[in-house]
Amino acid sequence: MSLIAANMAGNGKSDVIYYNMELLDWSKENLVYRNKLFLKNLEFEAIKSISHAMITSPDRARLFCEINHFPKEKVSSLPVVPLRQETGVRTRYFRDKFSIPDDYLLVIYSGNFVSWAMCLEIIGSMDSWPENAVLVMHTWNKSALSGDYFKKMEKTAENRRVFFSSDFLCHTDLAPALSSADVGLLFYEALDANFTEILFSSNKMAEYLAAGIPVICSSFPSLRSFVDDFGIGKSVEINEIGDALSQICPEMEKYRQNVDLCRHEHFEFEPYFYTAFSEYMNNVSKHL
């Protein structure tokens, strides 16, 4: 929307750098994107006037160039990852909030309560989880609690150990709060490449790793290879979450150590930022 607005306002003397976080293609509309093709046409025209694009991963950058006929030398990778920070002390935020005993496995979902995040399916999968596992569903969007989808979530959660949280947490407080959990969940409906190529575009992944907790995520190839290579969790189908929890729990400390190493190596913002903007400046200087 911002790119379209800037383009319609007319080009000034400044370069426009487009930070693309929604990888729209030319496929038909779906429930997530209303008026998709109309917006896609406007975006496609606006992209012609930008000086550089920042995309959240090399794979998404390649797709962006193919979809929009955009020169690859004018694209840089700038993932959704936190600023560099020291490993924090684990808190008791959600355990204290819901009086969850220490001998219970606390599994967290943090994000919006929407169908493409497969919240209903996550709750429904609990029948095969370890007996001592509990689920905390946390959202930043309090208005989501008044929607029909949340009512379905509540219905599915009946007779299951599920706790709902809608406290607004400042971005500096989110990772410490999430660190009170043992495992973080991130699942996406495979609607298009915007969701299947989600590794460095997911706030969930970034915040879970910032919190120092292992992840269980969708079994998309890009996620599976990364999660397996770095040993930070399991990439599975939703009905396999229980098995994944059973495999992670006995080796929890090893997974936490792997998460810490992975965060320092791949989930710190500063190196990506300096590289991306150096590439932009080099590209600009070639055309002066």
N, C-alpha and C positions, 0 to 999 in steps of 0.2 A: 504493500500500500504506500509506503513512504517513497519508494523509488518511482512509482507511478505519479504520485503527487509532485515530486521534485521535477520530473520530466515535463509534466503539464504546466508547471509554473514557469518553465522556460530555462534554458541553460545560461548560467552566468559565466563568470571568468574562472570559477573554481572547478577542479576535477571532481567528478562524482565517483566515489568508491562504493560499490554495492556489496554489502555483507548479506549473502543469501543464506537463509536458514529454512526456507520452505521450497523444496525442489519440485516445482510444478512442471509436469510434462503435458503432453497433448492428448492424454487419454480422456475418456468420458468423465463427467462429473460423478462425485460420490458424496456420501453424507458428511464427510469432513470438510470438503471444499465446495461451498456454494458459489454459483456463477463462475465455475472454474475456468471454462474456456474463454469467457469474456475477459476475466482477469489475466489469463495467460497471454492473450493477444496484446493487451495493454503492456504487460511486463515485457514481452518480446520486443515491442517497439521501443520501450524505454531503455532496454539493455543496449541497444545500438549506440546510445549516446554516453555510456559510462566509460570511464578511463581504466578502471580496474575492478575485478571482482574478488571478493574474499569468500571462500567456500570452506565448509567445516572439515573436509577430508579430501585426500587425493582422488578417491573413487567417486565421490560426489562431484568433484571438480571436473572429472572426465565426463560424467553424465551431463553436467550443466553445459559444457561446451558442445556436446552432441545435440542436446535438446534445443539449444539457442543459437547454434552456428556461430559460436564465440571463439576467438583465438585463444589457444591454451596458454600462450606466453603472457597473457594479460590476466591470469588467474593465480591466486595464491591460497594456500591452506591456512585456515585460522580456526582451530577446533573450539568447541564449547568446553572449556576446562577451567578450573579455578586458578587464582593467583597462587604463586608459590607460598607454602606455609609449612610450619613445623608440624610433626605428628603430635596431635593433641591427646590429652588424657580422656579416656572413655567416660562419658557421663551416665547418669541414671534417669535422664529426662523422661522417657516413655515408660520405663519401669515404675518410677515413682508416680507418674501421672495416672496410671491405670492399676497400680498396686500389683504388678506382675512379679512373682517370686523369682529369685536368682536361678533356680534350677529349671526354669522354663526357657525354652528356645524362643527368642523374640524375633519374629520375621516382620520386616517393614516394607510397605509400599508407600512411596512418597511421590505425589504428582496430582494431576487432575483426575476427577472421577468421570471418565468418559468411556464410550464403548471401544474405541480403537486402542485404549490401554488395557483392555481385557480384564477389567476389575471383577466383573461377575465370574468369569472363568477362573480367576485366581482364587476367589473365595470358595467356589465350588470344588476346587481341587483339594481342599483341606481334608477331605475324608481319607486320603491316603498319606497324610503327613504323619510324622512321629507324634506319639501321644502327648508329649510335653510341649508341643509347638503351639504358639499363639501368633495371631496376625494383627498388626496395627496398620490401618489404612489412614494415611495422613494426606490432607490436601491443604494447599494455600488458598483455595477458592471456596470460601464459605457459602457463596451463593449456589454452589453445586449441590448442597444438601437439600435444596428445595425442589430439585428436578426429579423427573420420573425415573431416570436411570439410577439415582441414589436410592429411591424407594425399592427398586429391584435388588439393589445391593443389600439393603437392610433385610429384605425378605430372605435372600439367600444366606445371609449371615445368622439367621435364627438357629439356635441350638449348636452354634459353632463358636469357638473362642476368638471372636473378632472384636476389635476396639476401633472406633472411628475418632479421628482427631481433625480439627479444623482451626487450630491455633495459628495465628499469623506469626511466622518466625522471620526476623530480619535475616538477610542473607549471611551475615556473620554468625548467626546463631543456629543455622540449619544443620551444618555438618556436626557440631557438637551434640545437637539433639539426636541426629541419626546415629551417632556413635553409641547410643544406648541400646541399639539393636544388635543382633548377631548376624543377620543376613538381609540383604536388600533385593527386592524383586523389580525387574523391568521387562515387561512384555508388550509387544506391539502387534496389531493386526497387520497382515501383509497386504496392505492396500496398494502400494506402489513403492518405487525406489526411495521416496522420502522417508519411508518407515523401515524398509529392509536394509538400507545403508545408513544405520542410525548410530553406529559406534561412537563417533566423535561429535554427534549432534544431540545426544541425549543428556539433559540436565540430570536425570536420575543416575546414569552411570558416573558422571563427574562427581556428583555430591556423595554417592555411596563410597567411592574411592577416597574422596576427601575425608570422609568419616572413618575410614579404615576398616570397612566391613566388606566381606566377600559378597559376590552377586550371583543370582540365578536369573537367567535371561532367555529371551527368545532364541530359537535354534536357527537363526539366519546364518548363512555361511560366514559373513564378515565378523559377526559377533562370536561365533563358535571358535573360529581359528584364533582370535585374539585372546579370548577367555581361557582357552585350553593352553595356548603357548605360554601365557604368563601365570597360569595356575591361580587365577583370582576368583574362581567359582565354577559354575556349571552352565552350559548352554543347552537347554532341553525343551521339549514340548511341555505344555502346561500340566498335562496329566502325569508328568514325570518329576514335578517339583518335590514331592515327598521323598522319592528315591534320592534326588540330589541333596536334600537336607540331610538325609541319613548318611550320605557319603562325606559331606563337608564337616559335620559335627565332630567326629572323632579326631579330625585333623585341623580343628579351628585355628590354632595358633600358627600353623604352617600357612594357611590361607591368608591370615591377617598379615603375616610377614611378606607374602607375595604381593598383596594389595599395596603395602607401603612402598615396596620396591617399584612396582608398576606405576604408582602415582608419581614418584620422583622422576621416573624415566619418560613417561608419556602424558602425564596429566598436570603439567604446570604451564601456565599461560605465557609467561614471559619469553621463552625461546621461540615459540611459534609467532608471537607478535613481532619480535625483532626481525625474524626471517621474512615474514609476509610483507612488512612495510619496506624492508630493504629491496625486495623484489619489485614492489610498486615504484619505488624511487628510481631504481635502475631502468625500469621500463619507460618511465617518463623521460629520463635523461636521454634515452636513445632517440626520442622523437622531438627534442628541442631544436 
